[in-house]
Amino acid sequence: MIFKVDLVREKRSTRFLTRTQPERLNPAHPLQWLVLLVLSFSADLFAAADEQPNRIDSGPSQARPHIIVFLIDDLGVMDTSVPFLVDPQGQPVKHPLNEFYRTPHLERLAGQGTRFSQFYAMSVCSPTRVSLLTGQTSARHRTTQWIDPAQRNAGRFDPVDWNWAGLKPDSVTLPRLLQQAGYRTIHCGKGHFGPFDSLGSDPTQLGFDLNIGGSAAGQPGSYYGKENFGNIPGPRERWGVPSLQAYHGQDLFLTEALTREFNRSLREAVANQSPFFGYFAHYAVHAPFQPDSRFIDHYPGVSKQLAAFGALVEGVDHSLGQVLAQLEESGVAEQTLIVFVGDNGSDSPRGDQNAISCAAPLRGKKGTHYEGGIRVPCLIAWAKPQPDHPLQKQWPIAQGKILEQVTAIYDLTPTLLQLATGSSAGLPQPTDGRSLWPELAGTAPQRDADFLMHFPHEHRSSYFSAFRRGDWKLVYHWLRPESERFELYDLAVDPAESTNLVEREGRQLEAMAKALQHALLQADAQPPLTEDRAIPLEFQLPRKR
């Protein structure tokens, strides 16, 4: 009798184990050793195949999709020439701000892809960036405030243990999962995932193979190559953009330098026949509002700061055009997905922070609880539409379509992971995002979802939670007196949030408040502290009206 071999699947593992029972193995019988060798080798093959169940064949018969995410700093929903807002019939409406900006390459991309009219991010940058990499809302991952890289930026009533440290080497991130799936993962531009001297400040510790220009800094020391992009000895030297020494001293704008290096990395990935994930997080259009000489003359008759802001926006669009041209030149445009998205509401230098101005017709700007502070542009398209291409047939995207459903930054995470691996499994649990592929094809009905924005900190709007369900939006101000604690808006008829319906819609207020309370509990959100900083505040439901 020869020995037995059992193949037993480990609990919660995809690896096979080989268990032998060699009690009667006779070393004098070569056949028995041959059987052992064959079975053992077969088990190893099964293990290797099962270890990566979602890997897509990377051979010539089936090209793998490439992915590029353009994440634009401080770019609000009204900061491009592409209209993202729609009328009651769902048709795009160009507002005066759309006429001010010049983004022709984004206009072309909008015509060949799908954009979202009600796409949300967090009100400041670091929470959004962590949400994009993890698929979780900020209340859950607890990086609920922008990360001051130099010191812990906590307000008087902030939760004691909010996640100032940001992402860490053991964090499960989208780039790490793609890296494990065989992707070349490229980080270019602003990082801002953790403070100075933390491992998380280095994108290569978070799943990126290559880091171009990323650090703990949340803004560039300078946009100018002649100023070494801020790498000048002095108190602000740590805010200098790293890894661009080849351009120091040159008359070159930061947006251009980053684009050149990003395109170089794309050429290298294509030459190596590697599927790539490019995370291109421009420092633009964040302050300082330094004029880009290539485009500044396109904005006459306005303040210097506003002209500089317009030139920053146009520079980002020019970068988009350069990358699209590089993809075409490299012969991979048909198999490359482009995501273009902002990280929080506009910080355009016009109008009061709570006015209907820099995001008009919406109210507010970056850092506020109003729509202008959390609504951002989002557009998804194939770099070169070709409906007969195998990948585009498998993952179709409706061209020129606008989706009005409520969606959020963390929805991109499972969407991109599913495209790359065939599944959105592996993300941190619980995951707040959901794949958008059913809607992108343009055939499935739109699905509305709730959106939670939790901000237990100080900023332009302080200590608030915002909650969106259907057409209704509720804002809860944790530290205000009861009479000022709630704001309730019907965005279908009042997108500018001009009329607080708290007194008029008592039943709706009660329902929304309970829904917000439930969402906060489900996300294990951290409330602000009581006035004596002794204990966390309790959520207070509204009194009966």
Steps between C-alpha positions, in 0.01 A plus 500: 500500500641838405474806727196728500494869407218725623451850366343702779394865463597717791218688669485862372787438263536435131815292545499121472692291750657165421460247777669165461466172684828321430461217749532233232726687258766263375810685379598196298208557263588779253143516373378618838751787497394592148134518603594714800696739281218535244231553762709748695577698183131499405402628842749787464347590165151505650625714786662755271191523282262531792712754683411768242146414394431837335817538296426577136707335229775748412602324182450639153161334460343722764647843580452614858343840566721790599359755744583867555338711772539877472434633851496880488559691821228752598314464169129549563208397285482843332872546432508374138340589168313168512148537643439236766176645636174419323150642461182317615503302174854377565662717233833673572482872572793733435528763770716817493781325686517231232548777246790646701718188498679343202520120512467375139661161562256430783216603269617242247525234771149585622363432154649152496415397856260534792496781755324529834292802598474413871841364588629562853837514670594604852524872574882497526775305331661231721167333591411475130839354407479232766142423394607456138775256594290298749139514377384628839331818612708729720285432807612138478871538423513798740734724305223755526713815477775614265836385630732778610829327422698693759279462809179341615233751399227443755241757595373552850216247476649254249491126576818415686600208279390609151733347243755777449759238402299414188593192298767257616704223336257237624195684363308312232495739204390492139856536363621217722224269378576593139870453564429150628298438184802572283450870428775757476375760750609860442450793736556847360438831675350575838499227762385643835420156640690550829712754692870573462732214602219244498526195276163591353644823362686288243259364236731204433411377850131491401510281190655726236802370310605849398461838667544820301474815706292369791563570868317602816453855372148605409609780267814578301770725636495661157361429155816641339800302383711815541419474871580126500131433568554621857820308572682806631668505843273656757202431725279385209753269337313188609210611281723482194386250236742203497655300215495773235863609531550465123278806453641720777599842380299470179222728386248218533168480681441216747197365312716459188791337685272244663332426167833436329603256772161330506509446124852362532373246754217402263746439217711280726200296611388447142854404394504240778156375393367569848141594574517828689302693757589867483391720790567853374415737787587848381599757761300743290265669553594542866648824630742673465329655199814554294432586137589250229649720228379263227134583569477810718423730205176309439343662811499879460282737696497308829712511814854362485408215731193402301696515174766277657232256612356485149848436360554220752179335385598534134843357577341188646285464189809539281664223703198278437540561128870413514431171678225408253743570216764281667254212531415532132866512402573193713214307340312433825227768495227247415576296810553787746225622732511865606343633820504877549386620843542779756592442865270757665301810418644803325747733666475753220595846630163662450223576747433428865538142620124458550390705200358389168815601318796272423268202440197692373219405473598289803580649839830479687854390424769262624477429871130581532199274547322648199485332159776724368729352763440132430372468141776426249535419131533133408533358150579145391591408142717279286792706373406403146150357452492195278184299567634191322809480720472187723548697822250766405248236401544339841501833687287740292467866595216709360630799305383853574276381784435676831405294804298683764522239774674584827851357484816556700877481484510161672286349221798530267704250704291185439426620145869508407589184689223309323626617161857395575440167673144397415389546861483771763591251775793578723415855601492597869178391667247636538530668161279802438552518125314307233599425143360740242530267201126420477425870448802582285376270226191718473259206509435445871266729697673758714536407866488766766710462811544691822803722550654577839752780556621520861726783614560522878762776461550871441507653153282738300211286622577333832373196687230382264363189336327518161271229368344458158208266424307542177430868441533583868807626682535536875782681681553444872706757691634326809589808705220739411197567722190293430332773298793509255605136508331375182488615140264317262487559126310357206772520237261415218331838535767690696847402376642824640396401856324830553199384704544297817189279527546392861186673627290418194588132449496355851426143392775503238741650752429221747548230236824650371638551850440136588659393173806718569527364853489146364763578235734643764457194718556265207823680410613507866547876462685699764293790640656826618564536872287674761592852607712371788664250260404221739291274277374482140180685425181304447295547185177681583187425300278803425208580722157418365358772278 
